[in-house]
Amino acid sequence: MGDDLLAAVATGVLHVCAVAVIVAPFLWLAARISHKPALAPDAGRLLASAALIYLVSIVVLHLPRVGFFAGLIWNWQNKILLFGLLCALVSVWPRVRTAVGFNRPTPYWWFPVAAITLGAFGLHLLVGPVAVVPVTTETFLFQAIVPGLDEELLFRGVLFGLLMLAVSAARDTWSPQTVLVVAATSLLFGIAHGVSVDHAFTVVVEPGAIFFTGVTGAILGWVRVHTASIWPAILLHNGINLALVASVAALQ
């Protein structure tokens, strides 16, 4: 258990450092283009909070599963636990609660959600699924309910909100700074799914996972900004995951 948690901490630190190194030059460039300060006055505290929240989230997801949850295929226990912890955090931090996007989405928000979900299903049928997943009742239920809750609340909710507050001139409309925030959260989303530190403290890199989940993160980020709400991103995330499972089932 100790090695698992140490590896999880090392993984989280590696993710945060990688994103910081990659994004920093673009943040400087965005400031030069807009002729405005790159960061808000309290950006240091906000960015440190974002990094700490991410590290804790990674550790929570790697906690040992117990009882009923230990026998399940998917990580219901820790993902539901993370969702609950993030909800508690948002409830006691009003500034972040406002930035997360728990508000009514713009009109016709359902169109990109439906179109992208159907498009993902069709693409999987055309070129083949990007991953192999077990086609079981548990898989369908898990992908229909869970991933969009904790992952969207973390990436397109809390982290997105903190970065938007930290980056000067970033708003829920498109600007160079907003594009940078979407890019940073998408990059972290991809790295989170494709880079890890194993029990031997060896870095494991899966380029395909980084690419596909990074692109998915960018799409979800676009939906988050376009609809001015986190709710469509949650639904779309689960829809994309269900499209993968459905395509695997259809091609069997």
Residue pairs with C-beta under 8 A, 6 or more apart in sequence:
1 64
3 199
4 62
4 64
4 199
5 59
5 62
5 63
6 201
7 62
7 196
7 197
7 198
7 199
7 201
8 58
8 59
8 61
8 62
9 55
9 58
9 59
10 197
10 201
11 58
11 195
11 196
11 197
12 54
12 55
12 57
12 58
12 59
13 55
14 195
14 197
14 203
15 54
15 58
15 188
15 191
15 192
15 195
16 51
16 54
16 55
16 188
18 191
18 195
19 184
19 187
19 188
19 191
22 187
23 180
23 183
23 184
23 187
26 180
26 183
27 38
27 39
27 167
27 180
28 38
30 38
30 176
30 177
30 179
30 180
31 37
31 38
31 168
33 176
34 169
34 175
34 176
34 177
36 168
36 169
37 168
38 167
38 168
39 166
39 167
39 168
40 46
40 165
40 166
40 167
40 168
42 165
42 166
43 166
43 167
43 168
46 162
46 163
46 165
46 166
47 162
47 163
47 166
49 162
50 158
50 159
50 162
50 163
50 166
53 89
53 154
53 158
53 159
53 162
54 154
54 159
54 188
56 85
57 82
57 86
57 154
58 192
60 78
60 81
60 82
60 85
61 75
61 78
61 79
61 82
62 78
63 77
63 78
63 81
64 70
65 72
65 75
65 77
65 78
66 77
69 76
69 77
72 138
73 134
73 136
73 138
73 139
73 142
74 138
74 139
74 142
74 146
76 142
76 146
79 146
79 147
79 149
79 150
80 146
80 149
80 150
82 150
82 154
83 146
83 149
83 150
83 153
86 150
86 153
86 154
86 157
86 158
87 153
89 96
89 158
90 96
90 97
90 100
90 102
90 153
90 157
90 158
91 97
95 165
96 158
96 161
96 162
96 165
98 161
99 160
99 161
99 162
99 164
99 165
100 153
100 157
100 158
100 160
100 161
100 230
101 156
101 157
101 160
101 161
101 172
101 224
101 228
101 229
101 230
101 231
102 229
102 230
102 231
103 228
103 229
104 229
105 227
105 228
105 229
105 231
105 232
106 226
106 227
106 228
106 229
109 227
109 229
109 231
109 232
110 232
112 223
112 226
112 227
112 232
112 236
113 223
113 232
113 235
113 236
113 239
114 239
116 219
116 223
116 236
116 239
116 240
117 236
117 239
117 240
117 242
117 243
118 243
120 239
120 240
120 243
120 244
121 243
121 246
121 247
124 130
124 243
124 244
124 247
124 248
125 247
125 250
125 251
128 251
129 244
129 247
129 248
129 251
130 208
130 212
130 244
131 244
132 248
133 139
133 143
133 244
133 245
133 248
135 245
135 248
135 249
135 252
139 245
140 242
140 245
143 238
143 241
143 242
143 244
143 245
144 238
144 241
144 242
145 238
146 238
147 237
147 238
147 241
148 233
148 234
148 235
148 236
148 237
148 238
148 241
149 234
151 189
151 237
152 220
152 230
152 233
152 234
152 237
153 230
153 234
155 185
155 188
155 189
155 217
155 220
156 185
156 220
156 221
156 224
156 230
156 233
157 230
159 185
159 188
160 181
160 182
160 185
160 221
160 224
163 170
163 181
163 184
163 185
164 170
164 171
164 172
164 178
164 181
167 177
167 180
167 181
168 177
169 175
169 177
170 177
170 178
170 180
170 181
171 178
172 178
172 225
172 228
173 225
174 225
178 225
181 221
182 218
182 221
182 222
182 224
182 225
183 218
183 221
185 217
185 221
186 214
186 215
186 217
186 218
186 220
186 221
187 214
187 217
188 217
189 213
189 214
189 216
189 217
189 220
190 209
190 210
190 211
190 212
190 213
190 214
190 215
190 217
191 210
191 214
192 213
193 206
193 209
193 210
193 213
194 205
194 206
194 207
194 208
194 209
194 210
194 211
194 213
195 203
195 204
195 205
195 206
195 210
196 203
196 204
197 203
197 204
198 204
216 240
219 236
220 233
220 236
220 237
221 233
223 232
223 233
223 236
224 230
224 232
224 233
227 233
